[in-house]
């Protein structure tokens, strides 16, 4: 009898895990469908150095290092990542993660779908997204029990659009003026980028390394989810290990951090293990 009960429990747990995974996957597919339905036609489809005229000098150097003349504009990106994630509010507690991320350039949108191993045998599913002007953050144990579930078109949406702008370093044609980014000069090694989607406008300070490539970004305030509420903190990240992928020079490793009054606290460290582009035609 005990063996039968154990078998029934095992079957029940397996069925619950399968159900949770299917429910999570279905919700991700719904976001993908929303991004697809929101697509709008591209204007400029091919990069020409002529559109760099008038940009701050470090920005011109960046595009000269990151792009080649005649490159078609990126329309979609699929990225595979692995790394570690720190969810702790106290002492660092880094946990391994794997993630897939999909971005669409017009209308801008993305989702980041991660699996974080929090304890032996326990996986938390995490989704960050910006879709049709809405910010989305959800965390769930095996896709069954929500730890966090928030979506809005205000501060959270702004925070997620800011993430999309920061991560354009992986799809650098999206940072061109023809794609809606407005650059302003700061100094010889940095410049500010502003980007809008509908009524939402975000901006970031980008700093460039001696090779002309983006070394880091910073925002003086970005929405952070704590206890089910969005609060604002300075936010920054850095990139390294650049490599040429499909004619673009992009970083393969990076780190992102919140800047607390007590100091800088990194929470994401990752490496791109796969990246696939689609282009305007």
NUZABA-620483 format. One line per 5 residues: number of its first residue (from 1); their letters; for each residue x, y, z of N, C-alpha, C. Coordinates in pm, whole numbers. Layout:
N
NUM = A = X Y Z X Y Z X Y Z | ... .
//
This chain:
281
1 = XXXXX = 82 -121 0 0 0 0 86 127 0 | 194 124 81 282 240 85 344 268 -51 | 383 159 -121 441 176 -253 340 238 -350 | 216 196 -340 111 252 -427 93 400 -400 | 91 437 -268 74 578 -233 190 663 -286 .
6 = XXXXX = 312 609 -273 428 681 -323 421 700 -474 | 376 596 -543 363 605 -689 258 709 -727 | 145 710 -653 41 808 -682 90 950 -657 | 168 968 -548 223 1101 -520 317 1145 -631 | 401 1052 -677 496 1084 -783 422 1124 -911 .
11 = XXXXX = 316 1050 -943 237 1082 -1062 172 1220 -1048 | 120 1248 -926 57 1377 -903 154 1493 -915 | 274 1477 -858 375 1582 -868 416 1604 -1013 | 437 1494 -1085 475 1506 -1226 368 1578 -1307 | 242 1543 -1282 132 1607 -1354 125 1756 -1323 .
16 = XXXXX = 148 1791 -1195 145 1932 -1157 257 2009 -1224 | 377 1950 -1231 490 2018 -1294 466 2037 -1444 | 408 1935 -1507 377 1946 -1651 273 2055 -1673 | 172 2059 -1588 68 2161 -1599 126 2301 -1581 | 211 2318 -1478 273 2449 -1454 357 2495 -1570 .
21 = XXXXX = 434 2404 -1628 518 2439 -1743 433 2479 -1863 | 327 2405 -1887 239 2437 -2000 170 2570 -1981 | 127 2599 -1860 60 2727 -1834 157 2843 -1852 | 280 2825 -1804 381 2930 -1820 414 2952 -1967 | 433 2843 -2039 465 2853 -2182 353 2920 -2260 .
26 = XXXXX = 229 2887 -2226 114 2947 -2295 109 3098 -2273 | 140 3142 -2150 142 3286 -2122 253 3356 -2198 | 368 3289 -2213 478 3346 -2291 438 3359 -2437 | 372 3258 -2489 327 3263 -2629 226 3374 -2651 | 143 3402 -2553 49 3512 -2565 122 3646 -2578 .
31 = XXXXX = 230 3662 -2502 310 3784 -2514 374 3793 -2652 | 425 3680 -2701 484 3679 -2836 380 3720 -2940 | 258 3668 -2926 152 3703 -3021 118 3852 -3014 | 116 3909 -2893 88 4052 -2880 196 4134 -2949 | 321 4095 -2934 429 4168 -3001 416 4158 -3152 .
36 = XXXXX = 379 4040 -3201 364 4022 -3345 252 4108 -3401 | 141 4113 -3329 27 4192 -3377 55 4341 -3374 | 149 4383 -3289 179 4526 -3275 286 4574 -3372 | 335 4488 -3459 441 4528 -3552 395 4643 -3642 | 491 4731 -3672 466 4839 -3768 580 4836 -3870 .
41 = XXXXX = 558 4890 -3991 661 4884 -4095 785 4964 -4057 | 900 4917 -4105 1025 4989 -4089 1033 5100 -4192 | 1094 5213 -4154 1124 5319 -4248 1259 5291 -4311 | 1365 5340 -4247 1501 5312 -4294 1534 5166 -4267 | 1574 5094 -4374 1598 4951 -4360 1745 4913 -4368 .
46 = XXXXX = 1830 5005 -4418 1972 4974 -4437 2055 5084 -4373 | 2157 5044 -4299 2244 5140 -4233 2339 5205 -4332 | 2347 5337 -4325 2443 5414 -4402 2515 5510 -4308 | 2647 5519 -4315 2720 5611 -4227 2674 5756 -4239 | 2605 5787 -4348 2557 5924 -4365 2462 5967 -4255 .
51 = XXXXX = 2391 5873 -4192 2296 5914 -4088 2364 5947 -3956 | 2496 5930 -3950 2569 5961 -3828 2610 6107 -3820 | 2592 6181 -3928 2632 6322 -3930 2562 6398 -3818 | 2639 6475 -3743 2584 6557 -3637 2574 6489 -3502 | 2600 6359 -3497 2596 6289 -3369 2719 6324 -3285 .
56 = XXXXX = 2710 6312 -3152 2830 6333 -3069 2944 6243 -3114 | 3066 6291 -3104 3181 6218 -3156 3195 6076 -3101 | 3178 6053 -2970 3190 5915 -2922 3083 5822 -2977 | 2966 5877 -3009 2858 5795 -3067 2893 5758 -3211 | 2949 5852 -3286 2994 5821 -3422 3102 5712 -3418 .
61 = XXXXX = 3195 5723 -3324 3299 5622 -3312 3239 5486 -3279 | 3137 5487 -3192 3072 5361 -3155 3013 5290 -3276 | 2934 5362 -3354 2871 5297 -3470 2976 5255 -3572 | 3084 5333 -3583 3192 5293 -3673 3257 5163 -3629 | 3262 5139 -3497 3322 5016 -3445 3224 4901 -3441 .
66 = XXXXX = 3094 4930 -3425 2996 4824 -3403 2927 4776 -3530 | 2919 4862 -3634 2841 4829 -3753 2927 4841 -3879 | 2879 4778 -3985 2943 4791 -4116 2844 4856 -4212 | 2894 4931 -4306 2810 4999 -4405 2728 4897 -4482 | 2599 4928 -4502 2511 4841 -4580 2441 4734 -4499 .
71 = XXXXX = 2465 4730 -4367 2399 4631 -4282 2250 4661 -4273 | 2168 4559 -4286 2024 4578 -4273 1985 4595 -4126 | 1878 4671 -4104 1832 4695 -3968 1777 4566 -3907 | 1811 4545 -3781 1760 4429 -3708 1612 4451 -3677 | 1531 4350 -3705 1388 4357 -3672 1353 4271 -3551 .
76 = XXXXX = 1422 4158 -3534 1395 4063 -3426 1528 4008 -3375 | 1532 3976 -3246 1649 3912 -3188 1603 3802 -3093 | 1670 3688 -3099 1649 3581 -3002 1784 3555 -2935 | 1787 3563 -2803 1911 3550 -2727 1897 3439 -2623 | 2001 3361 -2609 2008 3259 -2504 2117 3302 -2407 .
81 = XXXXX = 2088 3295 -2277 2181 3341 -2175 2197 3235 -2066 | 2308 3244 -1997 2326 3170 -1872 2408 3259 -1778 | 2396 3235 -1650 2471 3316 -1554 2423 3293 -1413 | 2436 3397 -1331 2391 3390 -1192 2309 3513 -1159 | 2214 3494 -1068 2119 3599 -1032 2113 3608 -880 .
86 = XXXXX = 2119 3731 -829 2116 3755 -686 1982 3812 -647 | 1898 3733 -581 1765 3776 -541 1761 3829 -398 | 1872 3823 -326 1873 3856 -185 1876 4006 -160 | 1800 4050 -60 1804 4189 -17 1915 4212 85 | 1970 4103 141 2076 4114 238 2209 4071 180 .
91 = XXXXX = 2271 3972 242 2398 3920 193 2379 3857 56 | 2477 3871 -33 2463 3814 -168 2432 3665 -165 | 2339 3624 -249 2301 3483 -260 2283 3452 -408 | 2393 3431 -477 2390 3413 -621 2341 3272 -657 | 2243 3268 -749 2186 3141 -793 2199 3130 -946 .
96 = XXXXX = 2226 3010 -997 2241 2994 -1142 2109 3009 -1216 | 2117 3065 -1336 1997 3078 -1420 2031 3047 -1565 | 1928 3012 -1639 1932 3007 -1785 1811 3086 -1834 | 1824 3150 -1950 1714 3234 -1998 1713 3240 -2150 | 1594 3263 -2202 1578 3297 -2343 1511 3434 -2347 .
101 = XXXXX = 1550 3513 -2444 1496 3648 -2456 1463 3675 -2601 | 1348 3740 -2622 1305 3775 -2758 1273 3923 -2761 | 1330 3995 -2858 1303 4137 -2877 1249 4162 -3017 | 1155 4253 -3027 1103 4301 -3155 1125 4451 -3157 | 1175 4503 -3269 1215 4644 -3274 1099 4739 -3301 .
106 = XXXXX = 1005 4702 -3382 896 4790 -3422 763 4714 -3421 | 674 4752 -3333 679 4835 -3216 769 4771 -3111 | 848 4849 -3038 945 4787 -2949 879 4702 -2840 | 934 4583 -2820 884 4494 -2717 983 4382 -2691 | 975 4321 -2574 1061 4208 -2543 1001 4125 -2432 .
111 = XXXXX = 1046 4001 -2420 1024 3924 -2298 1151 3845 -2267 | 1178 3835 -2138 1292 3759 -2084 1233 3647 -2000 | 1259 3523 -2038 1198 3407 -1974 1310 3324 -1913 | 1319 3326 -1779 1433 3264 -1711 1390 3153 -1616 | 1483 3061 -1594 1469 2958 -1491 1584 2976 -1394 .
116 = XXXXX = 1550 2999 -1268 1651 3021 -1164 1644 2906 -1064 | 1759 2843 -1041 1764 2734 -943 1790 2796 -806 | 1686 2808 -726 1698 2875 -597 1748 2781 -487 | 1699 2657 -486 1743 2555 -392 1754 2424 -469 | 1825 2326 -416 1834 2197 -487 1696 2142 -520 .
121 = XXXXX = 1674 2119 -649 1547 2063 -693 1435 2163 -709 | 1460 2291 -679 1355 2393 -688 1391 2494 -797 | 1298 2517 -888 1317 2613 -996 1210 2721 -989 | 1255 2846 -999 1162 2959 -1008 1163 3010 -1150 | 1047 3027 -1208 1034 3085 -1341 1016 3236 -1324 .
126 = XXXXX = 1092 3313 -1401 1086 3459 -1394 1065 3514 -1534 | 973 3609 -1545 950 3674 -1674 949 3825 -1656 | 1036 3893 -1731 1033 4039 -1745 987 4067 -1887 | 903 4168 -1904 855 4196 -2040 811 4341 -2054 | 816 4386 -2178 756 4513 -2219 683 4486 -2350 .
131 = XXXXX = 550 4495 -2346 470 4459 -2463 357 4562 -2478 | 350 4625 -2594 247 4725 -2628 227 4826 -2516 | 339 4879 -2465 331 4985 -2365 305 4938 -2223 | 306 4808 -2200 281 4754 -2067 406 4685 -2014 | 441 4715 -1887 550 4646 -1822 497 4526 -1745 .
136 = XXXXX = 571 4416 -1749 526 4292 -1686 642 4229 -1609 | 619 4192 -1483 715 4115 -1405 640 4007 -1330 | 686 3884 -1350 621 3772 -1282 726 3671 -1241 | 712 3618 -1120 798 3509 -1072 708 3403 -1013 | 737 3277 -1044 650 3168 -1002 731 3041 -979 .
141 = XXXXX = 703 2971 -873 768 2844 -846 707 2739 -940 | 789 2690 -1031 747 2589 -1130 628 2635 -1215 | 602 2765 -1221 488 2813 -1297 355 2787 -1229 | 359 2744 -1101 236 2708 -1028 199 2808 -921 | 298 2857 -846 272 2943 -730 343 3076 -749 .
146 = XXXXX = 266 3183 -765 324 3314 -791 397 3367 -668 | 520 3414 -691 595 3487 -591 576 3637 -613 | 565 3676 -739 539 3815 -777 460 3814 -908 | 370 3908 -921 291 3917 -1044 240 4060 -1058 | 308 4138 -1139 276 4280 -1151 282 4321 -1297 .
151 = XXXXX = 187 4404 -1336 186 4459 -1472 117 4594 -1466 | 178 4694 -1534 115 4825 -1543 175 4903 -1659 | 114 5017 -1688 159 5102 -1798 224 5230 -1748 | 261 5231 -1621 325 5348 -1561 473 5328 -1537 | 512 5330 -1408 654 5321 -1374 716 5188 -1413 .
156 = XXXXX = 640 5080 -1402 695 4950 -1441 719 4946 -1591 | 626 4999 -1669 646 5003 -1815 769 5085 -1850 | 787 5197 -1782 904 5281 -1807 1032 5205 -1773 | 1030 5131 -1663 1148 5054 -1623 1183 4948 -1727 | 1082 4883 -1782 1109 4777 -1879 1153 4833 -2014 .
161 = XXXXX = 1098 4948 -2054 1145 5012 -2177 1290 5057 -2159 | 1326 5100 -2039 1463 5138 -2012 1556 5017 -2026 | 1511 4903 -1982 1591 4781 -1999 1611 4750 -2147 | 1505 4765 -2225 1516 4739 -2369 1621 4830 -2432 | 1624 4957 -2392 1722 5050 -2445 1864 5011 -2403 .
166 = XXXXX = 1882 4974 -2276 2014 4934 -2229 2067 4813 -2303 | 1979 4718 -2331 2022 4594 -2393 2031 4603 -2545 | 2003 4721 -2600 2022 4741 -2744 2168 4726 -2784 | 2257 4722 -2687 2398 4694 -2717 2412 4557 -2784 | 2312 4467 -2766 2313 4336 -2832 2249 4341 -2970 .
171 = XXXXX = 2181 4450 -3003 2120 4468 -3135 2139 4615 -3174 | 2264 4655 -3202 2301 4797 -3206 2237 4880 -3316 | 2181 4820 -3421 2111 4905 -3519 1993 4976 -3454 | 1940 4919 -3343 1827 4982 -3274 1867 5113 -3207 | 1997 5140 -3195 2044 5264 -3132 2066 5377 -3232 .
176 = XXXXX = 2041 5351 -3358 2061 5453 -3461 1953 5561 -3455 | 1986 5682 -3497 1884 5789 -3500 1763 5752 -3586 | 1786 5682 -3696 1673 5644 -3783 1577 5549 -3715 | 1620 5487 -3605 1534 5395 -3532 1470 5460 -3409 | 1485 5591 -3399 1414 5664 -3295 1494 5708 -3175 .
181 = XXXXX = 1624 5678 -3172 1707 5716 -3057 1765 5856 -3079 | 1752 5941 -2979 1807 6076 -2985 1929 6083 -2894 | 2043 6119 -2952 2169 6126 -2878 2205 6270 -2846 | 2258 6292 -2726 2307 6424 -2688 2446 6409 -2625 | 2531 6507 -2650 2669 6500 -2604 2679 6522 -2454 .
186 = XXXXX = 2775 6453 -2393 2808 6473 -2252 2956 6510 -2238 | 3045 6422 -2284 3187 6451 -2286 3253 6364 -2393 | 3386 6357 -2392 3457 6283 -2498 3439 6132 -2489 | 3388 6083 -2378 3378 5938 -2361 3238 5891 -2325 | 3141 5979 -2330 3005 5939 -2294 2903 6026 -2366 .
191 = XXXXX = 2780 5974 -2375 2670 6045 -2438 2539 5991 -2382 | 2435 6071 -2393 2304 6031 -2342 2213 5993 -2458 | 2141 5880 -2440 2046 5834 -2541 1906 5841 -2484 | 1812 5896 -2562 1671 5903 -2523 1588 5828 -2626 | 1485 5759 -2577 1401 5678 -2666 1258 5682 -2616 .
196 = XXXXX = 1163 5687 -2709 1022 5695 -2672 940 5586 -2741 | 839 5539 -2669 736 5453 -2727 603 5505 -2677 | 526 5563 -2768 402 5627 -2726 431 5742 -2632 | 366 5740 -2515 383 5848 -2418 499 5823 -2322 | 567 5709 -2335 675 5673 -2243 809 5712 -2304 .
201 = XXXXX = 888 5788 -2231 1022 5827 -2275 1123 5788 -2168 | 1233 5728 -2211 1339 5689 -2118 1472 5740 -2172 | 1570 5752 -2083 1703 5793 -2126 1808 5723 -2041 | 1925 5703 -2099 2037 5640 -2032 2166 5712 -2069 | 2259 5714 -1976 2393 5763 -2004 2480 5644 -2043 .
206 = XXXXX = 2534 5647 -2164 2624 5542 -2211 2768 5592 -2206 | 2858 5507 -2161 3000 5538 -2160 3073 5442 -2252 | 3172 5494 -2326 3240 5416 -2429 3384 5388 -2389 | 3432 5267 -2425 3570 5228 -2391 3668 5281 -2496 | 3800 5261 -2477 3898 5313 -2573 3880 5263 -2716 .
211 = XXXXX = 3818 5146 -2731 3793 5093 -2865 3670 5155 -2929 | 3599 5240 -2856 3480 5305 -2910 3351 5232 -2880 | 3358 5115 -2817 3239 5034 -2790 3177 5070 -2655 | 3049 5037 -2638 2980 5071 -2514 3038 4988 -2399 | 3082 5059 -2298 3142 4996 -2180 3042 4984 -2066 .
216 = XXXXX = 2954 5085 -2052 2860 5084 -1940 2742 5175 -1970 | 2637 5161 -1887 2521 5251 -1893 2481 5285 -1750 | 2404 5392 -1737 2355 5431 -1605 2228 5513 -1618 | 2134 5488 -1526 2015 5571 -1509 2011 5617 -1365 | 1977 5741 -1342 1972 5791 -1205 1850 5741 -1130 .
221 = XXXXX = 1754 5684 -1202 1638 5625 -1136 1569 5527 -1227 | 1542 5406 -1176 1467 5304 -1250 1380 5227 -1152 | 1261 5191 -1196 1168 5120 -1111 1219 4982 -1073 | 1211 4951 -944 1256 4823 -889 1143 4763 -806 | 1115 4636 -828 1004 4570 -759 1051 4517 -623 .
226 = XXXXX = 992 4572 -516 1024 4529 -380 892 4515 -303 | 865 4394 -253 742 4373 -176 616 4404 -253 | 617 4378 -383 500 4401 -466 481 4544 -508 | 574 4633 -471 565 4773 -510 688 4813 -591 | 670 4912 -679 781 4961 -761 840 5084 -695 .
231 = XXXXX = 969 5076 -661 1042 5190 -606 1157 5223 -701 | 1213 5342 -688 1316 5387 -781 1453 5391 -715 | 1554 5341 -789 1693 5346 -746 1779 5372 -869 | 1898 5430 -852 1992 5436 -963 2025 5295 -1010 | 2050 5283 -1139 2066 5152 -1203 2180 5162 -1303 .
236 = XXXXX = 2268 5062 -1305 2380 5068 -1396 2423 4928 -1438 | 2498 4923 -1547 2548 4795 -1595 2673 4817 -1678 | 2746 4708 -1699 2867 4716 -1781 2876 4592 -1868 | 2950 4605 -1980 2963 4499 -2079 3109 4479 -2116 | 3141 4355 -2157 3277 4326 -2204 3276 4201 -2292 .
241 = XXXXX = 3394 4158 -2333 3413 4042 -2420 3335 4059 -2551 | 3369 4164 -2624 3301 4192 -2751 3344 4093 -2860 | 3249 4060 -2946 3275 3970 -3057 3183 4007 -3173 | 3226 3977 -3294 3145 4008 -3412 3043 3898 -3435 | 2917 3937 -3443 2807 3846 -3470 2722 3906 -3582 .
246 = XXXXX = 2717 3837 -3695 2634 3881 -3808 2664 4024 -3849 | 2792 4061 -3850 2832 4193 -3895 2824 4301 -3791 | 2788 4266 -3666 2778 4363 -3558 2871 4322 -3445 | 2935 4419 -3383 3024 4392 -3271 2942 4407 -3142 | 2921 4296 -3071 2834 4295 -2954 2905 4229 -2836 .
251 = XXXXX = 2869 4266 -2714 2934 4205 -2597 2871 4069 -2566 | 2952 3980 -2516 2902 3847 -2479 2885 3832 -2329 | 2940 3924 -2250 2926 3915 -2105 2889 4050 -2047 | 2823 4046 -1931 2784 4171 -1868 2743 4152 -1723 | 2722 4265 -1657 2677 4268 -1517 2586 4387 -1500 .
256 = XXXXX = 2478 4370 -1422 2383 4478 -1396 2365 4492 -1245 | 2350 4616 -1198 2346 4641 -1054 2249 4753 -1019 | 2198 4747 -896 2127 4858 -834 2228 4936 -749 | 2213 5067 -748 2303 5151 -670 2227 5198 -546 | 2252 5131 -433 2188 5163 -306 2266 5274 -236 .
261 = XXXXX = 2205 5340 -140 2280 5439 -61 2403 5379 6 | 2398 5248 31 2511 5181 97 2615 5129 -1 | 2587 5141 -131 2685 5095 -229 2620 5023 -347 | 2704 4983 -440 2658 4915 -562 2635 4767 -532 | 2516 4717 -569 2483 4577 -545 2444 4509 -678 .
266 = XXXXX = 2538 4437 -740 2505 4364 -863 2399 4258 -835 | 2312 4237 -934 2210 4132 -918 2203 4039 -1039 | 2267 4075 -1150 2266 3990 -1270 2407 3985 -1327 | 2457 3866 -1348 2583 3846 -1418 2560 3735 -1519 | 2584 3764 -1645 2549 3665 -1745 2636 3667 -1868 .
271 = XXXXX = 2620 3562 -1945 2690 3547 -2072 2590 3506 -2179 | 2604 3567 -2295 2522 3529 -2412 2584 3404 -2473 | 2507 3296 -2478 2556 3171 -2536 2500 3146 -2675 | 2400 3224 -2714 2344 3212 -2848 2269 3339 -2885 | 2281 3380 -3011 2210 3500 -3055 2176 3485 -3203 .
276 = XXXXX = 2051 3518 -3236 2002 3499 -3372 1923 3623 -3413 | 1954 3676 -3531 1893 3801 -3578 1805 3777 -3699 | 1702 3861 -3711 1624 3874 -3833 1632 4020 -3878 | 1624 4043 -4009 1654 4175 -4063 1539 4228 -4150 | 1536 4361 -4162 1436 4427 -4246 1460 4392 -4393 .
281 = X = 1352 4373 -4467 1360 4344 -4611 1269 4438 -4688 .
//
